[in-house]
């Protein structure tokens, strides 16, 4: 297993977007677990022992930290009987998840990273709110208006009009005790500065000017459609409901999510853009080829 993770880490470290993301998160979430990568580093994986894994499992794989979700066409009493027979003797202590405080970004952070790559990446991030916060719906729409891959403003202006992007996108992701906006554009090294300026202009425009009502409705349809597709099978809905129950949102949270998106107004978007996408709260990372290093 360790060898497999080493291979994944090597592949990640060869990906220019992943390198930019790591550099961004180190600065955007300094001191918070989100500053770290999911795979870790070769050094951190090397230090993990069998006892570490065993003890972690014993501490966390406990009934007080579990939700069992069953969806489908079945006899309720028969399934309950089988669940009780299988898990009835499961024991273990309760787990209290740690709440981490996020240190706010105070003053724009800019960093340039040089790698052995031929392309460049411009990546901008902002802190947001958790999925418990009622602003999450408006924040998701704000992120989609900017970063939606085919109709978002970044795509329309930087790729369609200027032709300066190989790949691009981004948006807002709510997490358990924080959230993040991340927008990224892969481009030519000699265009990185122009792309950075355009990205900042697009974010500023969203702060200063109300979004068009039709544009907002289009993005609502996009988010709702994407969400409904993500839970259209018994397996996906069961998984989503189990996580929502585990996080305290309620197993039926998927029914409330759509209403939350529909309720967002034009005024909400401008308010949230001015609150969360301020330049002094931004972290910008530009990855350039080593040949551009002075």
Beta strands, then each sheet from edge to edge (+ up, - down):
strand 1: 109-115
strand 2: 120-127
strand 3: 167-174
strand 4: 179-187
strand 5: 283-289
sheet 1: 1+ 5+ 2- 4+ 3-
end
